[in-house]
Amino acid sequence: MPEPVPQKLPRLSQEDANELDSASEDSHLVPRSKAPLDSPEPATVRDSSALQAQRGLGRSCLYTTGFGLLCFVLGALWSTGEQAWRQRAGTPTLTLTNVNARSSVLASGQSAHTTGGSETWTATAQTSGQEARSGTGSNIHISASSIGAADATRGSSGNINLGSSISSGGADIAVTTTSAAVASTVIPEMPTATSAVRSSMPALSTGASATDSSSTTPNIEQALACLRMTTPSLGDFVYPSDAEAHFLEVNRSASKHLKRHKYHCAAGYCGPWVENYWIHYFSALWNNRGPGTRLHDIFGPYIPILVPWVDVWVNSGYHFPPGIIEDVRRVLRPNALYITVAQNDEGLLARHKLKMADIPNVLVLSAGGYGHVPLPLLKATEPLINSEFTSRKYFVSYMGSFGHAPKGMRGTMKARVMEWAKKSKLNIKLDTADNWRHVMADTKVSLTPRGFGRSAYHIAETIQMGFVPIYVWMDTPWIPYEELWTEEKIGFMTDCNGLKDLLTRIAANESRLLQMEQRIRSLRESHFLPEGVMDQISRFMTGRSGGGDLRCQKLPNSIRDA
């Protein structure tokens, strides 16, 4: 389908402008940044809120020199004389050129101009260094958070101050900003995608629309159908007319709990995790959006909740810190649709007193196994391995823990495979040794049983390495891209009861495994590397390029089937 044209933004009322401005002070979203998603080194985002309002030469001088009181007095006299001149000459007018009306954030090439008498002065934000420049004689005040970590460049006889708003002649203009950084926020490093994968993804400067270009609101029917698989009685919903402001309100509600956020560590890996990629990738799309891009151009009919749930939960001792769930829920509206990513095996609300039935309008993309849309459970990206198929020693192998799944499930799996191997006379390898990558490279098909939750890191690891997995489930399969599995395009799935028959069927046609490996390698980046997964989420939300391969399913009847 053709790419829709993003809709123009409405002009903010003063009330909405004030709301957005206050939201910028404690937002934890990744700010506008020049760092690319595939930057070789993770970038640290500085907290632009440290740049406080500095009005007039007096305060600017006081902050930037050591002359103290003398400087302040001279500056006050200067300011008084300047104000008298402005009263005589007439207050200069201020014009915004090519500035996003919703955010009023100066991006590359966007400028704020003041004109007084016959002179025109300009402040321009540039991508390189994100500088704001003033021309000769100008005094233009630009919000610090609208520039990010900014450098002020002074003209030959004027100055530029980092203030709380764009102002002219002492009169503030009703222009606000959208985002500010949180100190020590780390941008995850994205593995480099091939040109084929990258070309299919929405550009940072333009959002992908969920609607026809002639529409001003997204179609919510598909989202409702997804949630009604779990809650058939779910009522009607409307897309908020103030979606952009509400988006900031929702994410601001959790920000006070995230000021010391850091990645959690698990299974010998310390992030970034799928929730971190979700937050970085989509806040970067939003913060680097082009003029006229609306929230629904990027997130479809949903208001996104960009919170690193599992990091907060693990780092707080395997429970949520007091108030975070309540603070977020308090601002959710009963007639709006929300979307978030949760990695926790125990779901979004993990051991909290609230249940998913209490927030039926929040759609959860779950990597751990309890939500509405299965995602790959990602850890560190495994390299692609090439090994000669016909010379591999083992037909099937599994190298990992046998006691990690509920109800002894992995032990049952091991017993069934050993029974099958005695009858089939084929080589197998079932062990817990550390050389699992070497064994997998010498195996034709690899077992990837569920773990503590319904998914397992080993599923994505196997596909990233280029091999064919057999996913073994218990009560409910939780596998991303369901049709690729039910049609046996990239792997097989079964419960323990069907495992022996499946192995017999696979062994009867080994040549098919080689064909599956070739298909797996062609889909590896687009479906199982972080950037590809984010693109699949984008397609799911917006319907872009056919909607991608993620699929909705009913919320499981229990959290883990433990």
C-alpha positions in Angstrom: 0.0 0.0 0.0 1.3 3.5 -0.7 2.7 5.6 2.2 0.1 8.0 3.4 0.9 11.7 3.8 1.2 12.9 7.4 -1.5 15.2 8.5 -0.8 18.8 9.6 -0.8 19.6 13.3 -3.5 21.8 14.8 -2.5 25.0 16.5 -2.3 24.6 20.3 -4.5 26.6 22.6 -2.7 28.4 25.4 -3.9 25.7 27.9 -2.5 22.9 25.8 0.7 24.8 25.3 1.1 25.2 29.0 0.5 21.5 29.5 3.1 20.5 26.9 5.6 22.9 28.4 5.2 21.5 31.9 5.4 18.0 30.5 8.8 18.7 29.1 10.4 19.3 32.5 10.3 15.7 33.7 9.7 13.6 30.6 11.9 10.5 30.4 11.5 10.1 26.7 14.6 10.1 24.6 15.1 13.6 23.4 15.7 14.9 19.9 19.1 13.6 19.0 21.5 13.4 16.1 22.7 10.0 17.1 21.6 7.3 14.5 19.9 4.2 15.6 22.9 2.1 14.5 25.5 4.3 16.2 28.6 2.2 16.9 28.7 3.6 20.5 25.7 4.1 22.8 25.2 7.8 23.3 24.5 9.5 26.6 21.7 12.1 26.5 22.4 15.2 28.6 19.7 16.8 30.8 18.9 20.1 29.1 16.8 21.1 32.1 20.1 22.1 33.7 20.0 25.2 31.4 17.9 27.6 33.4 16.1 30.7 32.2 18.4 33.6 31.8 16.6 36.9 31.0 18.5 40.0 29.9 22.2 40.8 29.8 22.3 41.3 33.6 21.5 37.6 34.4 23.4 36.2 31.5 26.5 38.1 32.5 26.0 37.1 36.2 25.9 33.4 35.1 28.8 33.5 32.7 31.4 35.8 34.3 33.1 36.2 37.7 32.4 39.9 38.1 29.3 39.2 40.2 27.4 42.2 41.6 29.1 44.8 39.3 28.2 42.8 36.3 24.6 42.5 37.5 24.3 46.2 38.0 25.7 47.0 34.6 23.4 44.4 33.1 20.4 45.9 34.8 21.3 49.4 33.5 21.7 47.9 30.0 18.3 46.1 30.3 16.6 49.4 31.4 18.1 51.3 28.5 17.2 48.6 26.0 13.6 48.5 27.3 13.3 52.3 26.9 14.6 52.0 23.3 12.1 49.4 22.5 9.3 51.6 23.8 10.5 54.3 21.4 11.2 52.1 18.4 8.1 49.9 18.8 8.1 46.3 19.9 9.6 44.0 17.4 7.4 41.3 16.0 8.2 37.6 16.1 7.6 35.1 13.3 8.1 31.4 13.4 9.3 29.9 10.1 8.8 26.2 9.3 8.4 25.4 13.0 6.2 22.4 14.0 3.1 24.1 15.4 2.4 21.3 17.9 5.9 21.2 19.4 7.6 24.4 18.4 10.9 22.6 18.6 13.5 24.0 16.3 14.9 21.2 14.1 17.5 21.4 11.4 17.0 24.5 9.3 14.1 25.8 11.4 14.3 29.4 12.6 12.7 31.9 14.8 12.9 35.5 13.5 12.5 38.9 15.1 12.0 42.0 13.1 12.3 45.5 14.6 12.4 48.6 12.5 14.4 47.8 9.4 16.5 45.1 11.0 15.7 41.3 11.0 17.4 38.9 13.3 17.3 35.1 13.2 17.8 32.2 15.7 18.3 28.9 14.0 18.6 25.4 15.5 21.0 23.2 13.6 21.3 19.4 13.7 25.0 19.6 14.0 25.6 20.6 17.6 21.9 21.7 17.9 23.0 25.4 18.1 20.9 28.4 18.3 22.4 31.4 16.5 21.5 35.1 16.8 22.3 37.7 14.2 23.9 41.0 14.9 22.1 43.1 17.5 19.5 40.5 18.3 18.1 39.5 21.6 16.1 36.3 21.0 15.1 34.0 23.9 14.8 30.3 23.0 13.7 27.6 25.4 16.6 25.4 26.5 14.5 22.2 26.2 13.5 23.1 22.6 17.2 23.0 21.7 18.3 20.1 23.8 21.9 20.3 25.0 22.5 23.6 23.3 25.3 25.9 22.6 24.5 29.6 22.5 26.3 31.6 19.8 26.4 35.3 20.1 26.3 37.9 17.3 28.8 40.7 17.1 26.7 43.2 19.1 23.8 41.1 20.5 23.2 38.0 22.6 21.0 35.0 22.7 19.7 33.7 26.0 18.4 30.3 26.9 15.0 31.1 28.4 11.7 29.5 29.2 10.1 30.6 25.9 10.7 32.4 22.7 10.1 36.1 23.5 10.4 39.5 21.8 10.4 42.9 23.3 9.9 41.5 26.7 6.5 39.9 25.7 6.4 36.2 25.8 5.0 34.4 22.7 2.7 31.5 23.2 5.2 28.9 22.0 6.2 25.8 24.0 8.4 22.8 23.8 7.7 19.0 24.0 10.6 17.1 25.4 13.6 17.2 27.7 16.1 14.6 28.5 16.5 12.7 31.7 20.1 12.7 33.0 22.1 9.6 32.3 19.5 8.1 29.9 21.4 5.7 27.7 20.4 5.1 24.1 20.6 1.4 23.2 22.9 0.4 20.3 20.9 -1.0 17.4 22.6 -3.7 15.3 23.1 -2.4 11.8 20.3 -3.4 9.4 20.8 -4.3 5.8 19.6 -1.8 3.2 16.6 -4.0 2.5 15.5 -3.9 6.1 16.2 -0.2 6.6 14.5 0.8 3.4 11.2 -0.7 4.6 11.3 1.3 7.9 9.7 4.7 8.4 12.2 7.5 8.3 13.0 9.4 11.5 11.8 12.6 9.8 8.4 11.3 8.7 5.9 9.2 10.6 4.1 6.2 9.1 0.4 7.0 9.0 -2.2 4.7 10.3 -4.9 6.4 8.2 -5.6 7.5 4.7 -4.0 10.9 4.0 -7.4 12.5 3.9 -8.3 11.4 7.4 -7.6 13.2 10.6 -8.1 10.3 13.0 -6.9 6.7 12.8 -9.1 3.7 12.3 -9.5 1.9 15.7 -11.5 -1.1 14.5 -8.6 -3.5 14.2 -7.3 -2.5 17.6 -10.7 -3.1 19.1 -10.9 -6.5 17.4 -7.6 -7.4 19.0 -8.6 -6.4 22.5 -12.1 -8.0 22.2 -10.5 -11.4 21.7 -9.9 -11.1 25.5 -12.8 -8.8 26.5 -15.7 -9.3 24.1 -17.8 -6.8 26.0 -15.3 -3.9 25.4 -17.3 -0.8 24.5 -16.7 1.8 21.9 -13.6 4.0 21.9 -12.6 7.3 20.3 -9.2 8.7 19.4 -8.3 11.6 21.7 -8.5 15.0 20.0 -5.6 16.0 22.3 -3.6 12.9 21.6 -0.2 14.6 21.6 -0.8 16.3 25.0 -2.3 13.1 26.5 0.7 11.1 25.3 3.0 13.4 27.3 0.7 13.3 30.3 0.7 9.5 30.4 4.4 9.2 30.1 5.1 12.0 32.5 3.0 10.1 35.1 5.8 7.5 35.5 8.8 9.8 35.1 9.4 10.5 38.8 9.9 6.7 39.3 12.5 6.5 36.6 15.0 9.1 37.5 17.6 6.5 38.5 16.7 4.1 35.8 19.2 1.6 34.6 19.1 -1.7 32.6 18.6 -4.8 34.7 20.8 -7.8 34.4 19.6 -11.4 33.7 21.1 -14.6 32.2 24.5 -13.0 32.1 23.3 -10.0 30.1 22.7 -6.4 31.2 20.7 -4.9 28.4 19.5 -3.2 26.4 16.3 -5.3 26.3 13.3 -5.2 24.0 11.5 -2.6 26.2 14.5 -0.3 26.0 14.6 -0.6 22.2 10.9 0.1 22.1 11.3 3.3 24.1 14.4 4.5 22.2 13.2 3.7 18.7 9.8 5.2 18.9 10.6 8.2 21.0 13.3 8.9 18.4 10.7 8.6 15.7 8.5 11.0 17.6 11.2 13.5 18.6 12.7 13.6 15.1 9.4 13.8 13.3 8.9 16.0 10.3 6.6 19.1 10.2 3.0 18.1 10.3 3.5 14.6 11.7 0.8 13.6 14.2 1.0 11.0 17.0 -1.2 8.6 15.1 1.2 8.7 12.1 3.6 6.8 14.2 1.5 4.9 16.7 -1.8 4.3 14.8 -4.9 4.4 17.0 -3.0 3.9 20.3 -1.5 6.2 22.9 1.9 4.6 23.6 3.1 4.0 27.2 6.9 4.1 27.0 8.0 2.7 30.4 10.9 0.2 31.0 8.6 -2.0 33.2 10.9 -4.9 33.7 14.0 -2.8 34.5 12.0 -1.0 37.2 10.6 -4.2 38.5 13.8 -6.2 38.7 15.9 -3.3 40.1 13.3 -2.7 42.8 13.7 -6.2 44.1 11.2 -8.1 41.8 8.3 -5.8 42.6 7.1 -2.4 41.4 8.1 0.6 43.4 5.1 2.1 45.3 2.9 4.3 43.2 4.2 3.7 39.6 1.3 1.6 38.5 -1.2 3.7 40.3 0.2 6.9 38.9 0.0 5.7 35.3 -3.4 4.2 35.7 -4.7 7.4 37.2 -4.3 9.3 33.9 -5.6 6.6 31.6 -8.9 7.3 30.1 -11.6 4.6 29.8 -12.5 5.5 26.2 -8.9 5.7 24.8 -6.7 2.8 23.5 -3.2 2.4 24.8 -0.2 0.2 23.8 3.0 -0.8 25.6 5.7 -3.4 25.5 6.3 -5.7 28.4 9.1 -8.3 28.7 8.3 -9.7 32.1 7.4 -13.4 32.2 4.7 -12.5 34.7 3.2 -9.8 32.4 2.8 -6.1 32.5 1.4 -6.0 36.1 3.8 -8.7 37.5 2.7 -9.5 41.1 0.7 -6.2 41.4 -2.7 -6.2 43.0 -4.2 -4.9 39.8 -5.2 -7.3 37.1 -5.3 -7.0 33.3 -9.1 -7.0 33.6 -8.7 -3.6 35.4 -7.1 -2.1 32.3 -8.8 -3.8 29.4 -8.0 -0.9 27.0 -4.2 -1.4 27.3 -2.9 -3.6 24.6 0.3 -5.4 25.7 3.0 -6.6 23.3 4.6 -9.3 25.4 7.9 -10.9 25.0 7.6 -13.0 28.2 4.3 -14.7 27.5 1.4 -12.9 29.1 -0.3 -10.2 26.9 -2.1 -9.8 23.6 0.6 -9.9 21.0 3.7 -12.2 21.2 7.1 -10.5 20.6 10.5 -12.2 20.3 12.2 -12.5 23.6 15.5 -10.8 22.8 18.8 -10.9 24.7 22.3 -10.2 23.2 22.2 -10.7 19.4 23.9 -13.9 18.3 26.0 -14.0 15.1 25.0 -15.9 12.1 26.8 -19.3 11.9 27.6 -21.2 8.7 28.1 -24.9 9.0 27.8 -27.7 6.4 24.3 -29.2 6.9 25.0 -32.7 5.8 28.1 -33.1 8.0 26.4 -32.2 11.2 26.8 -34.8 14.0 23.4 -34.5 15.8 19.9 -34.7 14.4 18.4 -32.9 17.4 20.0 -31.3 20.5 19.2 -29.2 23.5 21.8 -27.5 25.7 20.3 -25.7 28.7 18.5 -26.0 32.0 16.1 -28.8 32.5 14.4 -27.4 35.6 13.5 -23.9 34.6 10.0 -24.5 33.2 6.9 -25.1 35.4 5.6 -28.6 36.3 8.8 -30.3 35.3 8.0 -29.7 31.6 11.6 -29.7 30.4 12.3 -32.9 32.2 9.3 -34.5 30.4 10.6 -33.2 27.1 14.0 -34.8 27.8 12.4 -38.1 28.6 10.3 -38.1 25.4 13.3 -37.2 23.2 15.4 -40.0 24.7 12.6 -42.5 24.1 12.4 -41.4 20.5 16.2 -41.6 20.0 16.4 -45.2 21.2 13.8 -46.2 18.6 15.1 -44.0 15.7 18.8 -44.7 16.2 19.6 -41.1 15.4 22.2 -39.0 17.3 20.9 -36.6 19.9 22.6 -34.3 22.4 20.9 -33.2 25.6 23.1 -31.5 28.1 23.8 -28.4 30.2 27.4 -27.7 29.0 28.6 -24.2 28.2 29.6 -25.0 24.6 26.0 -24.8 23.4 26.8 -22.7 20.4 29.3 -25.3 19.2 26.7 -28.1 19.7 24.0 -26.1 17.9 26.4 -25.6 14.9 26.7 -29.4 14.7 22.9 -30.0 14.9 20.2 -30.2 12.3 17.2 -29.1 14.4 17.4 -27.5 17.9 14.9 -27.8 20.8 13.8 -24.5 22.2 11.4 -25.2 25.1 9.6 -22.5 27.0 11.1 -21.4 30.2 9.9 -19.7 33.4 7.5 -17.8 31.1 5.8 -19.1 28.0 8.7 -18.0 25.8 12.5 -18.4 25.9 15.6 -16.5 24.8 16.7 -19.6 23.0 14.0 -19.2 20.3 15.4 -15.9 19.0 19.0 -17.1 19.6 18.5 -20.1 17.4 17.0 -18.1 14.6 19.7 -15.4 14.9 22.3 -18.1 14.4 20.5 -19.3 11.3 19.2 -22.7 12.6 15.8 -24.4 12.8 14.0 -24.4 16.2 11.4 -26.7 17.7 9.4 -24.6 20.2 7.9 -26.8 22.9 5.0 -25.3 24.8 2.6 -26.2 27.6 -0.9 -24.7 28.0 -0.7 -22.0 25.2 1.8 -21.4 22.5 3.4 -18.0 22.8 5.4 -17.5 19.6 6.0 -14.3 17.5 4.7 -14.3 13.9 2.3 -17.2 14.5 1.7 -17.9 10.8 5.4 -18.4 10.1 5.2 -21.3 12.6 1.8 -22.8 11.9 2.9 -23.0 8.2 6.3 -24.3 9.3 8.2 -21.7 7.4 10.8 -20.9 10.1 10.3 -23.6 12.7 8.1 -26.2 14.4 6.1 -26.1 17.5 4.5 -28.8 19.7 3.7 -29.8 23.2 5.5 -32.7 24.9 2.7 -35.1 23.9 3.3 -34.5 20.2 7.1 -34.3 20.3 7.9 -37.8 19.3 5.6 -37.8 16.3 7.0 -34.4 15.2 10.6 -35.6 15.3 9.7 -38.7 13.2 8.0 -36.5 10.6 11.0 -34.1 10.5 13.5 -37.0 10.2 11.6 -38.3 7.2 12.3 -35.2 5.2 15.7 -33.7 6.3 16.1 -31.8 3.0 13.2 -29.6 4.1 15.3 -28.4 7.0 17.9 -26.9 4.7 15.2 -25.0 2.9 13.9 -23.7 6.2 17.4 -22.5 7.2 17.6 -20.5 4.0 14.3 -18.9 4.7 15.3 -18.2 8.3 18.4 -16.4 7.1 16.3 -14.2 4.8 14.0 -13.2 7.7 16.6 -13.0 10.5 17.1 -9.3 10.4 13.5 -8.2 9.5 11.9 -10.3 12.3 14.4 -11.3 15.0 17.0 -8.5 15.3 16.0 -5.5 17.4 15.6 -3.0 14.6 13.5 -5.4 12.6 11.3 -6.2 15.6 10.7 -2.5 16.0 9.7 -2.2 12.4 7.3 -5.1 12.8 5.8 -3.2 15.8 5.5 -0.1 13.6 3.7 -2.0 10.9 1.4 -3.6 13.4 0.3 -0.3 14.9 -0.1 1.7 11.7 -1.0 -1.0 9.2 1.9 0.1 7.0 3.1 -2.3 4.3 0.3 -4.8 5.0 0.6 -4.6 8.8 3.6 -6.9 9.2 3.6 -10.4 10.7 2.8 -9.8 14.4 -0.6 -11.3 15.4 -3.1 -10.8 18.2 -4.3 -13.6 20.4 -6.4 -14.0 23.5 -4.9 -13.1 26.8 -3.9 -16.5 28.4 -6.1 -17.8 31.1 -3.2 -17.8 33.6 -0.1 -15.7 34.0 2.5 -18.6 33.5 0.6 -21.8 33.8 2.7 -22.5 36.9 
